[in-house]
Amino acid sequence: MEKFFKLKEKNTTVKTEIIAGITTFVTMAYILFVNPDILEAAGMDYNAVFMATCISAAIGTLIMGLYANLPFAQAPGMGLNAFFAFYVVGFLGYSWEAALMAVFISGIFFIILTITGVREMIVEAIPNSLKHAIGAGIGLFIALLGFKNAGIVVPYEATLVSFGDFTNPAVFLAVIGLVLTTVLMARKVRGGLLIGIVGTTLIGIPLGITDTTMAEFSFNIMPTLGRAFNPGISDLLSVGGGFVAVASSIFTVVISFTLVDLFDTIGTLIGTGAKANMLDEKGKLPNMNKALMADAVATSAGALLGTSTVTTYVESTAGVAEGGKTGLTAVTTGVMFILAILLAPFALMVPQQATAPALIIVGVLMMTTIKNINFEDFEEAVPAFFTLAVMPFSFSIANGIGAGLIFYPITKVAAGKAKDVHPLVYLLAVIFIAKLAFLPS
């Protein structure tokens, strides 16, 4: 294990890596029931999607650990699953089988981009100031996700957002969990995030928040397995409106899946890598191409199994915060996803109110990368700020990266420093502008 994962070289231990892997799993275990719930709205079988979620997450995460030797976990992406269910199926009228085929095509496209090195070139082209802004922006994004899941922050028409109802037992439990986790982290208790999640889950039992009914599941993946091909291909080509309309619609769907997953993954890898001090002096993450390949393969595999786009999860920061530095962290998380198939009721006992405090605290930890941004330099400050702000305000990592990449060349050109901008950044800016103008959010 030491030889394979290079534990001593990374200054870590087996115990630390396993605790980190379990922490990552528990923090993102919500996807096991959220993803089936969302895709069920598209007409898919809940239990089959649950199985597909577990297996695709395990595949992607194990590849990440064994092939790339990085501590990042993968699973069907939030936001992408909603786009799948409510826009592609609900609004555009595709069958869910056709939507799965579109996801599969985007995965193959990713594999080609990764093999040719295009995805890694994109990462290398992103300026260091934006890379650090991405890390801090993800911190704000994941903290907002935690506040939202906890019910501490809720929608409010007059002011957009507001405080939730703290007399609500669920919100009260989340606050208890936040205080507990904060105390554990302040006292530098090893495994503080994991202990906080487990402790909050147990406290939730007498409050009636933690579900202890041990619900039964039908572990049958057949209703979704392989449906991307049959009848997915024929459905994808039979939406109607003529050849041009069909081709345009398919292109829009595939490119939308591709762009969002591409920059969500790049943002998560760079942001989490920065937090873990894994980036080299050029801001490059070791084995980045292998990590991107893990994401690409997992996306195609997930589509064949019966789930929407698989992507690298920002919740990986929870494991990194616990000291995870190698692929052993990811392998542990992958094994946990496999075990979740057999122990589904136990995995699903953990309420959102127990994982939300961990997300908020991880948001705090992610903000440390902001110190590497020179806000005294207006040319660097503006694109960095837009990256930081747009991520939480638009609830999208990809949108934040896009905003930063659009304003970076604008400020540099205005300052007479057009040659300082990598040509690929200009191209990415144009692509994002085109996406905002012509593709759905």
Secondary structure as a PSIPRED ss2 file (coil, helix, strand):
# PSIPRED VFORMAT (PSIPRED V4.0)

   1 M C   1.000  0.000  0.000
   2 E H   0.000  1.000  0.000
   3 K H   0.000  1.000  0.000
   4 F H   0.000  1.000  0.000
   5 F H   0.000  1.000  0.000
   6 K C   1.000  0.000  0.000
   7 L C   1.000  0.000  0.000
   8 K C   1.000  0.000  0.000
   9 E C   1.000  0.000  0.000
  10 K C   1.000  0.000  0.000
  11 N C   1.000  0.000  0.000
  12 T C   1.000  0.000  0.000
  13 T C   1.000  0.000  0.000
  14 V H   0.000  1.000  0.000
  15 K H   0.000  1.000  0.000
  16 T H   0.000  1.000  0.000
  17 E H   0.000  1.000  0.000
  18 I H   0.000  1.000  0.000
  19 I H   0.000  1.000  0.000
  20 A H   0.000  1.000  0.000
  21 G H   0.000  1.000  0.000
  22 I H   0.000  1.000  0.000
  23 T H   0.000  1.000  0.000
  24 T H   0.000  1.000  0.000
  25 F H   0.000  1.000  0.000
  26 V H   0.000  1.000  0.000
  27 T H   0.000  1.000  0.000
  28 M H   0.000  1.000  0.000
  29 A C   1.000  0.000  0.000
  30 Y C   1.000  0.000  0.000
  31 I H   0.000  1.000  0.000
  32 L H   0.000  1.000  0.000
  33 F H   0.000  1.000  0.000
  34 V H   0.000  1.000  0.000
  35 N H   0.000  1.000  0.000
  36 P H   0.000  1.000  0.000
  37 D H   0.000  1.000  0.000
  38 I H   0.000  1.000  0.000
  39 L H   0.000  1.000  0.000
  40 E H   0.000  1.000  0.000
  41 A C   1.000  0.000  0.000
  42 A C   1.000  0.000  0.000
  43 G C   1.000  0.000  0.000
  44 M C   1.000  0.000  0.000
  45 D C   1.000  0.000  0.000
  46 Y H   0.000  1.000  0.000
  47 N H   0.000  1.000  0.000
  48 A H   0.000  1.000  0.000
  49 V H   0.000  1.000  0.000
  50 F H   0.000  1.000  0.000
  51 M H   0.000  1.000  0.000
  52 A H   0.000  1.000  0.000
  53 T H   0.000  1.000  0.000
  54 C H   0.000  1.000  0.000
  55 I H   0.000  1.000  0.000
  56 S H   0.000  1.000  0.000
  57 A H   0.000  1.000  0.000
  58 A H   0.000  1.000  0.000
  59 I H   0.000  1.000  0.000
  60 G H   0.000  1.000  0.000
  61 T H   0.000  1.000  0.000
  62 L H   0.000  1.000  0.000
  63 I H   0.000  1.000  0.000
  64 M H   0.000  1.000  0.000
  65 G H   0.000  1.000  0.000
  66 L H   0.000  1.000  0.000
  67 Y C   1.000  0.000  0.000
  68 A C   1.000  0.000  0.000
  69 N C   1.000  0.000  0.000
  70 L C   1.000  0.000  0.000
  71 P C   1.000  0.000  0.000
  72 F C   1.000  0.000  0.000
  73 A C   1.000  0.000  0.000
  74 Q E   0.000  0.000  1.000
  75 A E   0.000  0.000  1.000
  76 P E   0.000  0.000  1.000
  77 G C   1.000  0.000  0.000
  78 M C   1.000  0.000  0.000
  79 G C   1.000  0.000  0.000
  80 L H   0.000  1.000  0.000
  81 N H   0.000  1.000  0.000
  82 A H   0.000  1.000  0.000
  83 F H   0.000  1.000  0.000
  84 F H   0.000  1.000  0.000
  85 A H   0.000  1.000  0.000
  86 F H   0.000  1.000  0.000
  87 Y H   0.000  1.000  0.000
  88 V H   0.000  1.000  0.000
  89 V H   0.000  1.000  0.000
  90 G C   1.000  0.000  0.000
  91 F C   1.000  0.000  0.000
  92 L C   1.000  0.000  0.000
  93 G C   1.000  0.000  0.000
  94 Y C   1.000  0.000  0.000
  95 S C   1.000  0.000  0.000
  96 W H   0.000  1.000  0.000
  97 E H   0.000  1.000  0.000
  98 A H   0.000  1.000  0.000
  99 A H   0.000  1.000  0.000
 100 L H   0.000  1.000  0.000
 101 M H   0.000  1.000  0.000
 102 A H   0.000  1.000  0.000
 103 V H   0.000  1.000  0.000
 104 F H   0.000  1.000  0.000
 105 I H   0.000  1.000  0.000
 106 S H   0.000  1.000  0.000
 107 G H   0.000  1.000  0.000
 108 I H   0.000  1.000  0.000
 109 F H   0.000  1.000  0.000
 110 F H   0.000  1.000  0.000
 111 I H   0.000  1.000  0.000
 112 I H   0.000  1.000  0.000
 113 L H   0.000  1.000  0.000
 114 T H   0.000  1.000  0.000
 115 I H   0.000  1.000  0.000
 116 T C   1.000  0.000  0.000
 117 G C   1.000  0.000  0.000
 118 V H   0.000  1.000  0.000
 119 R H   0.000  1.000  0.000
 120 E H   0.000  1.000  0.000
 121 M H   0.000  1.000  0.000
 122 I H   0.000  1.000  0.000
 123 V H   0.000  1.000  0.000
 124 E H   0.000  1.000  0.000
 125 A H   0.000  1.000  0.000
 126 I C   1.000  0.000  0.000
 127 P C   1.000  0.000  0.000
 128 N H   0.000  1.000  0.000
 129 S H   0.000  1.000  0.000
 130 L H   0.000  1.000  0.000
 131 K H   0.000  1.000  0.000
 132 H H   0.000  1.000  0.000
 133 A H   0.000  1.000  0.000
 134 I H   0.000  1.000  0.000
 135 G H   0.000  1.000  0.000
 136 A H   0.000  1.000  0.000
 137 G H   0.000  1.000  0.000
 138 I H   0.000  1.000  0.000
 139 G H   0.000  1.000  0.000
 140 L H   0.000  1.000  0.000
 141 F H   0.000  1.000  0.000
 142 I H   0.000  1.000  0.000
 143 A H   0.000  1.000  0.000
 144 L H   0.000  1.000  0.000
 145 L H   0.000  1.000  0.000
 146 G H   0.000  1.000  0.000
 147 F H   0.000  1.000  0.000
 148 K H   0.000  1.000  0.000
 149 N H   0.000  1.000  0.000
 150 A H   0.000  1.000  0.000
 151 G C   1.000  0.000  0.000
 152 I C   1.000  0.000  0.000
 153 V E   0.000  0.000  1.000
 154 V E   0.000  0.000  1.000
 155 P E   0.000  0.000  1.000
 156 Y E   0.000  0.000  1.000
 157 E C   1.000  0.000  0.000
 158 A C   1.000  0.000  0.000
 159 T C   1.000  0.000  0.000
 160 L E   0.000  0.000  1.000
 161 V E   0.000  0.000  1.000
 162 S E   0.000  0.000  1.000
 163 F E   0.000  0.000  1.000
 164 G C   1.000  0.000  0.000
 165 D C   1.000  0.000  0.000
 166 F C   1.000  0.000  0.000
 167 T C   1.000  0.000  0.000
 168 N C   1.000  0.000  0.000
 169 P H   0.000  1.000  0.000
 170 A H   0.000  1.000  0.000
 171 V H   0.000  1.000  0.000
 172 F H   0.000  1.000  0.000
 173 L H   0.000  1.000  0.000
 174 A H   0.000  1.000  0.000
 175 V H   0.000  1.000  0.000
 176 I H   0.000  1.000  0.000
 177 G H   0.000  1.000  0.000
 178 L H   0.000  1.000  0.000
 179 V H   0.000  1.000  0.000
 180 L H   0.000  1.000  0.000
 181 T H   0.000  1.000  0.000
 182 T H   0.000  1.000  0.000
 183 V H   0.000  1.000  0.000
 184 L H   0.000  1.000  0.000
 185 M H   0.000  1.000  0.000
 186 A H   0.000  1.000  0.000
 187 R C   1.000  0.000  0.000
 188 K C   1.000  0.000  0.000
 189 V C   1.000  0.000  0.000
 190 R C   1.000  0.000  0.000
 191 G C   1.000  0.000  0.000
 192 G H   0.000  1.000  0.000
 193 L H   0.000  1.000  0.000
 194 L H   0.000  1.000  0.000
 195 I H   0.000  1.000  0.000
 196 G H   0.000  1.000  0.000
 197 I H   0.000  1.000  0.000
 198 V H   0.000  1.000  0.000
 199 G H   0.000  1.000  0.000
 200 T H   0.000  1.000  0.000
 201 T H   0.000  1.000  0.000
 202 L H   0.000  1.000  0.000
 203 I H   0.000  1.000  0.000
 204 G C   1.000  0.000  0.000
 205 I C   1.000  0.000  0.000
 206 P C   1.000  0.000  0.000
 207 L C   1.000  0.000  0.000
 208 G C   1.000  0.000  0.000
 209 I C   1.000  0.000  0.000
 210 T C   1.000  0.000  0.000
 211 D C   1.000  0.000  0.000
 212 T C   1.000  0.000  0.000
 213 T C   1.000  0.000  0.000
 214 M C   1.000  0.000  0.000
 215 A C   1.000  0.000  0.000
 216 E C   1.000  0.000  0.000
 217 F C   1.000  0.000  0.000
 218 S C   1.000  0.000  0.000
 219 F C   1.000  0.000  0.000
 220 N C   1.000  0.000  0.000
 221 I C   1.000  0.000  0.000
 222 M C   1.000  0.000  0.000
 223 P C   1.000  0.000  0.000
 224 T C   1.000  0.000  0.000
 225 L C   1.000  0.000  0.000
 226 G C   1.000  0.000  0.000
 227 R C   1.000  0.000  0.000
 228 A C   1.000  0.000  0.000
 229 F C   1.000  0.000  0.000
 230 N C   1.000  0.000  0.000
 231 P C   1.000  0.000  0.000
 232 G H   0.000  1.000  0.000
 233 I H   0.000  1.000  0.000
 234 S H   0.000  1.000  0.000
 235 D H   0.000  1.000  0.000
 236 L H   0.000  1.000  0.000
 237 L C   1.000  0.000  0.000
 238 S C   1.000  0.000  0.000
 239 V C   1.000  0.000  0.000
 240 G C   1.000  0.000  0.000
 241 G C   1.000  0.000  0.000
 242 G H   0.000  1.000  0.000
 243 F H   0.000  1.000  0.000
 244 V H   0.000  1.000  0.000
 245 A H   0.000  1.000  0.000
 246 V H   0.000  1.000  0.000
 247 A H   0.000  1.000  0.000
 248 S H   0.000  1.000  0.000
 249 S H   0.000  1.000  0.000
 250 I H   0.000  1.000  0.000
 251 F H   0.000  1.000  0.000
 252 T H   0.000  1.000  0.000
 253 V H   0.000  1.000  0.000
 254 V H   0.000  1.000  0.000
 255 I H   0.000  1.000  0.000
 256 S H   0.000  1.000  0.000
 257 F H   0.000  1.000  0.000
 258 T H   0.000  1.000  0.000
 259 L H   0.000  1.000  0.000
 260 V H   0.000  1.000  0.000
 261 D H   0.000  1.000  0.000
 262 L H   0.000  1.000  0.000
 263 F H   0.000  1.000  0.000
 264 D H   0.000  1.000  0.000
 265 T H   0.000  1.000  0.000
 266 I H   0.000  1.000  0.000
 267 G H   0.000  1.000  0.000
 268 T H   0.000  1.000  0.000
 269 L H   0.000  1.000  0.000
 270 I H   0.000  1.000  0.000
 271 G H   0.000  1.000  0.000
 272 T H   0.000  1.000  0.000
 273 G H   0.000  1.000  0.000
 274 A H   0.000  1.000  0.000
 275 K H   0.000  1.000  0.000
 276 A C   1.000  0.000  0.000
 277 N C   1.000  0.000  0.000
 278 M C   1.000  0.000  0.000
 279 L C   1.000  0.000  0.000
 280 D C   1.000  0.000  0.000
 281 E C   1.000  0.000  0.000
 282 K C   1.000  0.000  0.000
 283 G C   1.000  0.000  0.000
 284 K C   1.000  0.000  0.000
 285 L C   1.000  0.000  0.000
 286 P C   1.000  0.000  0.000
 287 N C   1.000  0.000  0.000
 288 M H   0.000  1.000  0.000
 289 N H   0.000  1.000  0.000
 290 K H   0.000  1.000  0.000
 291 A H   0.000  1.000  0.000
 292 L H   0.000  1.000  0.000
 293 M H   0.000  1.000  0.000
 294 A H   0.000  1.000  0.000
 295 D H   0.000  1.000  0.000
 296 A H   0.000  1.000  0.000
 297 V H   0.000  1.000  0.000
 298 A H   0.000  1.000  0.000
 299 T H   0.000  1.000  0.000
 300 S H   0.000  1.000  0.000
 301 A H   0.000  1.000  0.000
 302 G H   0.000  1.000  0.000
 303 A H   0.000  1.000  0.000
 304 L H   0.000  1.000  0.000
 305 L H   0.000  1.000  0.000
 306 G C   1.000  0.000  0.000
 307 T C   1.000  0.000  0.000
 308 S C   1.000  0.000  0.000
 309 T C   1.000  0.000  0.000
 310 V E   0.000  0.000  1.000
 311 T E   0.000  0.000  1.000
 312 T E   0.000  0.000  1.000
 313 Y C   1.000  0.000  0.000
 314 V C   1.000  0.000  0.000
 315 E C   1.000  0.000  0.000
 316 S H   0.000  1.000  0.000
 317 T H   0.000  1.000  0.000
 318 A H   0.000  1.000  0.000
 319 G H   0.000  1.000  0.000
 320 V H   0.000  1.000  0.000
 321 A H   0.000  1.000  0.000
 322 E C   1.000  0.000  0.000
 323 G C   1.000  0.000  0.000
 324 G C   1.000  0.000  0.000
 325 K C   1.000  0.000  0.000
 326 T C   1.000  0.000  0.000
 327 G H   0.000  1.000  0.000
 328 L H   0.000  1.000  0.000
 329 T H   0.000  1.000  0.000
 330 A H   0.000  1.000  0.000
 331 V H   0.000  1.000  0.000
 332 T H   0.000  1.000  0.000
 333 T H   0.000  1.000  0.000
 334 G H   0.000  1.000  0.000
 335 V H   0.000  1.000  0.000
 336 M H   0.000  1.000  0.000
 337 F H   0.000  1.000  0.000
 338 I H   0.000  1.000  0.000
 339 L H   0.000  1.000  0.000
 340 A H   0.000  1.000  0.000
 341 I H   0.000  1.000  0.000
 342 L H   0.000  1.000  0.000
 343 L C   1.000  0.000  0.000
 344 A H   0.000  1.000  0.000
 345 P H   0.000  1.000  0.000
 346 F H   0.000  1.000  0.000
 347 A H   0.000  1.000  0.000
 348 L C   1.000  0.000  0.000
 349 M C   1.000  0.000  0.000
 350 V C   1.000  0.000  0.000
 351 P C   1.000  0.000  0.000
 352 Q H   0.000  1.000  0.000
 353 Q H   0.000  1.000  0.000
 354 A H   0.000  1.000  0.000
 355 T H   0.000  1.000  0.000
 356 A H   0.000  1.000  0.000
 357 P H   0.000  1.000  0.000
 358 A H   0.000  1.000  0.000
 359 L H   0.000  1.000  0.000
 360 I H   0.000  1.000  0.000
 361 I H   0.000  1.000  0.000
 362 V H   0.000  1.000  0.000
 363 G H   0.000  1.000  0.000
 364 V H   0.000  1.000  0.000
 365 L H   0.000  1.000  0.000
 366 M H   0.000  1.000  0.000
 367 M H   0.000  1.000  0.000
 368 T H   0.000  1.000  0.000
 369 T H   0.000  1.000  0.000
 370 I H   0.000  1.000  0.000
 371 K H   0.000  1.000  0.000
 372 N H   0.000  1.000  0.000
 373 I C   1.000  0.000  0.000
 374 N C   1.000  0.000  0.000
 375 F C   1.000  0.000  0.000
 376 E C   1.000  0.000  0.000
 377 D C   1.000  0.000  0.000
 378 F H   0.000  1.000  0.000
 379 E H   0.000  1.000  0.000
 380 E H   0.000  1.000  0.000
 381 A H   0.000  1.000  0.000
 382 V H   0.000  1.000  0.000
 383 P H   0.000  1.000  0.000
 384 A H   0.000  1.000  0.000
 385 F H   0.000  1.000  0.000
 386 F H   0.000  1.000  0.000
 387 T H   0.000  1.000  0.000
 388 L H   0.000  1.000  0.000
 389 A H   0.000  1.000  0.000
 390 V H   0.000  1.000  0.000
 391 M H   0.000  1.000  0.000
 392 P H   0.000  1.000  0.000
 393 F H   0.000  1.000  0.000
 394 S H   0.000  1.000  0.000
 395 F C   1.000  0.000  0.000
 396 S C   1.000  0.000  0.000
 397 I H   0.000  1.000  0.000
 398 A H   0.000  1.000  0.000
 399 N H   0.000  1.000  0.000
 400 G H   0.000  1.000  0.000
 401 I H   0.000  1.000  0.000
 402 G H   0.000  1.000  0.000
 403 A H   0.000  1.000  0.000
 404 G H   0.000  1.000  0.000
 405 L H   0.000  1.000  0.000
 406 I H   0.000  1.000  0.000
 407 F H   0.000  1.000  0.000
 408 Y H   0.000  1.000  0.000
 409 P H   0.000  1.000  0.000
 410 I H   0.000  1.000  0.000
 411 T H   0.000  1.000  0.000
 412 K H   0.000  1.000  0.000
 413 V H   0.000  1.000  0.000
 414 A H   0.000  1.000  0.000
 415 A C   1.000  0.000  0.000
 416 G C   1.000  0.000  0.000
 417 K C   1.000  0.000  0.000
 418 A H   0.000  1.000  0.000
 419 K H   0.000  1.000  0.000
 420 D H   0.000  1.000  0.000
 421 V C   1.000  0.000  0.000
 422 H C   1.000  0.000  0.000
 423 P H   0.000  1.000  0.000
 424 L H   0.000  1.000  0.000
 425 V H   0.000  1.000  0.000
 426 Y H   0.000  1.000  0.000
 427 L H   0.000  1.000  0.000
 428 L H   0.000  1.000  0.000
 429 A H   0.000  1.000  0.000
 430 V H   0.000  1.000  0.000
 431 I H   0.000  1.000  0.000
 432 F H   0.000  1.000  0.000
 433 I H   0.000  1.000  0.000
 434 A H   0.000  1.000  0.000
 435 K H   0.000  1.000  0.000
 436 L H   0.000  1.000  0.000
 437 A H   0.000  1.000  0.000
 438 F H   0.000  1.000  0.000
 439 L C   1.000  0.000  0.000
 440 P C   1.000  0.000  0.000
 441 S C   1.000  0.000  0.000
